[in-house]
Amino acid sequence: LLGHQSALNPHGPAAREIADLAWLLFAGGSVIFVFVIATVAMALYGPPRLRAWLGGTRVIVAGGIAFPIVVLTALLLRAFVPEGFAQAAQPAVQVEVVAEQWWWRVHYVDAAGDQDFATANEIRIPVGATVEIALRSADVIHSFWVPSLAGKIDMFPGRVNTLRLSADRPGVFRGQCAEYCGGPHARMALLVIALPEESFEAWRAQQRTPAVAPATGERMRGQALFAARGCGVCHAIRGTAANGVRGPDLTHVGGRLSLGAGTLANGAGPLALWVAAGQQLKPGNLMPSYDFLPDDDRRALAAYLEGLQ
Ligand code: CUA
């Protein structure tokens, strides 16, 4: 699926810090490696005087004890340099993410610290702003990793870890659960979408609104089926009777880029496929495959959901 995902191609300060350190280690390691190999070659094939000198106590103390102490201490001090970015003042946007087998429950937090609106598997942020993400788990250990934007941090049941990230350009950045959490762990992706400030504000204002009413006959039929088939027992669609909390909030599902936590690109076709064969696409997920529904019913459901922009 779409999105940048590379720790060596950072697009934010937290990831750049890590990439810089990685390149420093790689460069330093290469220099030392070449030096050691050259020394070994001299010790094996060099003139007798040089070989005797290399075997002397002074060289062994300098190269084998003093040099590693200096290099490792310097690296340790480098690691203690505080990250200016992480210490920055108040974050501009606060988000809570709860990892569940096998998707990401997302809540935006308002200025008062209360939950604002819910979404899933996708986090939209304004470019350049510091975003603080509170990370929890509802079941087992998961790990939150968006390599282009920040380092990896585990998500434990009963504990809150926080991570700050920022994107320095607009784009779609793919993240992946990085701790094996059972079954379809590999299908537990998320997308962080960095938008220009105005687009982000427009998106946030729109996410707060209840779902739009279905505009076509097919979509109205889809809405009726959604209620009749009990989909609202697990899924919420704000503004309707559907208020389940077991699965992802679907109030604006049609506006997301992916389905099933990065399993499929979004659209009417993939929505119908997900309803029909969720268990084949992502075995073990909580939603049964509604393969017994007639094709037109699935199409109507998918049209309704696609319309929930
Ligand atoms: Cu969640 Cu692996």
Boltz pocket constraint, residues with backbone or C-beta under 6 A from the ligand:
constraints:
  - pocket:
      binder: B
      contacts: [[A, 99], [A, 100], [A, 102], [A, 141], [A, 142], [A, 143], [A, 177], [A, 178], [A, 179], [A, 180], [A, 181], [A, 182], [A, 185], [A, 186], [A, 188]]
      max_distance: 6.0
